[in-house]
Amino acid sequence: MAKKEYSPNTVLLFLVASFTAVYLIPWDAPRVSKAILEGFFMLGDYAREHVLLCLVPAMFIAGAIGVFLNQQAVMKYLGPKAPKALAYGVASISGAILAVCSCTVLPLFKGIYKKGAGLGPAVSFLYSGPAISIIAITMSFKVFGWKLGLARTIGAIVFAIVIGLLMHVIFRKEDEQRLADERLFKAPLDEGGRKLWQTALYIGSMVGFLIFVNWAPSNGASGFWDAVFRAKYAISSAFIVLLAVSLVLWFKKHELGEWLAATRDFALQILPLLFGGVMVSGFLLGRPGHEALIPGEWIAGIVGGNSLFANFFASVSGSLMYFATLTEVPILQGLLGAGMGQGPALALLLAGPSLSLPSMLVIGGELGAKKTAVYVALVVSLSTAAGYLFGFLV
């Protein structure tokens, strides 16, 4: 696909806007200076906590999907002509099993989308990965009570399917044209004599490592879950050994080179936008428990009660913030203590984990501004409606 070229007027407009911002922002103001530091602090936290064990394995998986996974198999189960129940069921379940954050799911989404998955199932996968986390839902029941926990569970599952279906309907013709065009230049790679189960074991070993190395404790919500957490490094090591054995036995040197090149390309496409988005998010909203440019009490004050605006503001705020896996629970707990209403709390839970400013930038680079805007609008509007209805009922 040809690289998008911007017109000279567009580049000039961007430069003028950038200069105006640099000229007018009071950089020496204490809140602005602190917000700048928060942007770097958040980027540092993200690099230490999420890049090596979350994002890097996800990019290797995405590279493997792009190079070795049979395109016809992807289209059979996730393509636009696949049975809807099968396509959206596979997308939402596979996303929920991974249970990754809104940024870690991006290279995986990009991998299956480029391999021939329909827009609708790919978006269902994109939403379900961060939103339908078993342990996050379990903790929601424990911390927030059964009403909010149940509402989050039902809402996340329904949203994963409904948002995917709506994206499919809205962009059906464009998506069919995309797949028709891609089949012209997406030549299948020689599978090197491997059987399907061997390729599945190779990719599955990386998926297993990604899941277990990032396994978080339940803090007493589940004894089994905490037992797995204590053994997570042993389990993760077993998956690494399995991956090493599969690479030695079943792959040729040039195939490994193709895999590494595909992983490198994913990194070059995703990381600059992701890191930039994390810094901007930190500059505006700060890390959990830290003030940045936008005061936390403003947010807590606006989302009290159950007005339509409060739910909308909670949805928009959640969609801009970056939530690492499970961090939405203590953040929301603090907001509820500060007076946040039950409806806005649900709206934030449904919009926040699945979206963030960094993820929007990367999604926009893959889907384009129009599709990304529609996806964000669907998440925000449905989260607002669900929060308002829930707040009204409870």
N, C-alpha and C positions, 0 to 999 in steps of 0.2 A: 504494500500500500504506500502511495507516494506521501512524502512528508508535506504537511499543510504549510502553505506559504501565506504570510500575512502581507497585506498591502502597505505601501509606505505611509499612507495616512493613518492606518491602524497603529503602526509602530510609533509614529510621531505623537499620536494621541496618548499612547501608553507612557511615553517619555515625559510629555507635558504633565500628565496626571501624577507621575512619580515625583517630578521636580516640585510640583505644587505641594504635595504631601510633605516632602522633606523640608521645604521652605517654611511651611506654616506650623508644623508640629512643634510644640514647646518641649524640646528634648531635655532641657534642664529642670523641668517640673518634676517634683518628687514622685508623683504617681506614674508619670510617663517613664521615668528612669527605672522605677521598680518594675513596671510592666515589661520593659525591654529585658531586664534580667530574668523575669519570670519566663519569657519566651525561650531564653537559652537554658534555664534550669529545666523547663519542660522537655526541651529537645534532649538534654543530657539524660534525664530520667527515662525518656523513651528509648534512647540508644542503649542504655544499660539494661533495661528491663524487658524490652520487646523485640529488639532487632536480631540479636544472635540466636535466641532460642525460639522466636516466633516467626519473624519476617523472613529470615534467611532460609529455614526449612521450608516455609511456604513457597518461596521462589524456586527452590529446587524441585518441589512437587509440581509447580506450574510448568517448569521447563520440561519435566518428564512427561506431563500430560501433552504438552505441545509437540514433543518429538516422537514419543513412543505409543501413545494411546491411539487406538484405531479410530479414525474419524467417523466411519460408518456406525461404530458402536455408540459413540457420543450422540450422533444424530438420531439413532434408533431410540435411545432412551430420553434424550433431552432436546431433540430437534423440534422445530415448529410443527412437524407432521406426526410426531409421536402422540400416542393417546394421552389426553390431558391428565387423567388420573395418575398415569404412570410417570409422566414427565415432571409434574409438580410434586408428586409424592417423593420421587427420587431426589429432586433438587432440595426440597425442604428437609428431608430426613438426613441426607448427606451433609447439609450445612449444619444441622443441629448436632450431629455426631462430632463434627470438628470443634464446635463451640469456641470459635476464635473471636478476636476483637474486630472492630470495623476496619482496621487497617490490615491486619494479617489475612483477612479473607480476600483482599483485593487481588493479589497475584493468582490465587486459585480461581476466582471469578474470571479473571482475564484469560487464564489458560483454557477453561472449558468454553468460554465464549468464542475465542479464536479457533477452537477446534471444531466448532459447528453446532454448539448448543444454541437453541432458540433464545431470543431476547427474554421472553417471559420466564422460562425455567431458570435461565442464568440469573435473572434478577431475584427470583425466589430464593435461589442459593445465596445470593449476595445479602439478602435481608435475613435469612434464617440463621446463617452462621453466627453472627453476633447476638441476635435477638432470642433464639431458642436454645439457651444454655441450660442443661438440666440442673447443674449446681446453682446457677444464678436464680432460677425459678424456685428451687428448694429453699434457698436463703431468703427469697422474697416472702415465701409463706411464713418462715420462721420469724423474720424481722418485722414485716409489715402486717402480718395477719392473713387469714385465709381469703378474705374478700379481695384485697389488692393482689395477693399472690395468684388467685384463680383468674382474676381479670387479666393480669399480665400474661398468664399461660395461654388462655383462649385468644386474647388479642394478637399475640405474637404469631401463633400458628395460623390464624385466619389471615392476618396481614401478609404473611409470606406467600400464601396462595393467591389472595385477591390482588395484591400489587403486581405480582407476576402476570396474572391473567389480564389485568388492565393494560400493562405495558405491551403485552402481546397484541391486544385488540387495537390499541392506539397506533402502534408502529408495525402492523402486520406486513404491509406491502414493502416497506423499507427493509424489514428483516428478511423476507423471502428473497429480495434482490441481493442483499448482502451475502447470503449463503450461496445463491446462484453464482455470484461473481467469485467468491472464495474457492469454489470447487474447480474453477478454471486454473487457478495457480497454486492450489494447496495439494501438491503431489504427495501421495503416501510414502512414508519411509520404509525401506526394506526392514522387515522385522527380525532379520538375522536368525531365522529358524526357531525363534522362541515360541513356546506355547502361551496361550492366553493366561493360564494360571501363573506362569513365571513372570510375565509382565505385571499381573495383578499383585503378586507377592512383592515385587520390587517397589511398586508405587505404594502398596499397603504398608510396607516397612517404614517408609518415610512419614506416611500419615500417622502410623502408630507412635512414632517418635514425637511428632508434633503434638499429638494429643496428650501423651503421658508426661513429657518433659515439662509441659506447662500446666499440669494438673494442680489445681489450687485446693487448699484445705476448706472444709465446710464449717469449721469452728464449732463442731459438735452437732451440726444438723444431720449428719449421716456417718455412722460408725464405719460402714463399708467404704464410703468415699474417703474418709480420713486414713483408713488402712492402706488404700491405694496410694494416697499422697505420700505416706511414709516409705513406700516401696517404689516411688516413681522413677528414681534414677536407675535402679536395677532393671525395671521394666524397659525404660528408655534405652539402656545399654544393650539389652537383648535385641531390640529392633535395629540398632546400629550394626550389631554383628550380623543379623539377617540381611541387612542391606549390603554389607561388605561381601558376604558370601554370594549373593545374587549377582553383584557386579563382576566378581572374579569368574564365576561359572558361566554366565549367560550373555555377557556383553563384550563386543569388540572395541578396540581402542578408538576407532573413528566414531563409533556410536557415543562413547563417553564424551568425546570432544564436541559432538553435536549437542548433547545434553548440557554441558557446561556453557556452551555458547548461547543456548536458549535461555539458561538461567541468568547469564550476564545481561542479555538483552532486556529481560524483565526488570532486572535491578536498575538499569540505566533509564528505563521508561518510568519506573515507579518512584524510586528513592528521592530524586530531586523535588518532585511535587509533594511527596509525603513529608519530607523533612521541613520544607517551607511551610506547609500547612500546619504542622505541629508547632512551629515557632509562632505563627500568627495566632493560633488558638491560645497558646500560652500567653502571648502579649495581651490579648483581649480579656481572657477569662481566668488565666492562671492555673496553677496546679490545685488539686483538692486541698482545701484548708489554707490557701494563700491568695491574697488579693492581687489583682492585676489592674488593667485599665478600667474595667467595668466593676464597680463595687458589688460585692456579694449581697449586701443588704438590699440593693435595688432589686435584684432578682427575687430574693426571698419575699420582699414586700409586694411585688407585682403579682406573684403566683398564689397569694392567699385567696381563700374563697373558691367559688366554682364558676366564675364568669367565663363567657366564651373567649374573651381576650386573655384571661389568665391561662386557660388551656392552650390557646394558640401560642402565647409567649413561652410557656413551658416546652411545647413541641419544638419551636424554633430554637430556643436556647439549648435544648438537648441535642438537636441536630447539628449545632455548631461546636459543642464541647467534644473533647476526646475522652472517652471512657475506656480505660484498660479493662480487661476481663474482671468482672465482679466489683469494680470500684463504684459502679452506679449505686450499689446498695448502701454503703456508708455515706456517700454524698447525699443521696435522697433522704436518708435517715436524719442527717443534719438539717436539710431543708424543711422536712416535716416538723422537726423540733422548733424551727424558726417561724412556723405558721403556715407552711404550704398546705393547700387543700388536697383532698384525696383525688379529685379529678385531675388537676394538673400533675400530681405525682404519677398517675398512670400514663398520662400523655408523655411525660418525660421518659418513663420506662420503655415506652413503645417506640419513641423516636430516637432517644439518646444512644443506646448501644449499637444500633444499626447504622447510624450516620455520624459523621464528624466533618469538620472543615477540611482536614487532610484527605479523608476518603472522597469527599466531593470533588476535590481537584483531580484525583487520580481517575475517578469514574468519568469525569468530564473529558479527560484525555483519551479515554477508550470509547465512550459512547457519543461524545459530542455534547455541546451545551444544551441542545434542545431536549434530548432524551434524559440527560442528567437533571435538568430543571423539572421535567415531568415526574421523574422518580422521586426527587426531593419533595415536590409539591404533594404527591400522593402520600408519602410517609407522614408529612406534617399535617395534612388535612385529615387523614384518617385517624391519626393519633389525637388530634384536637377533638374530633367528633366522639371518639371512644372515651376520652377523658371527661368530656362534658356530660355524656350519658351516664358514665359511672358515677361521677360526682352528684348528679341528679338523683340517681337510684339509692345511693348510700347516705 
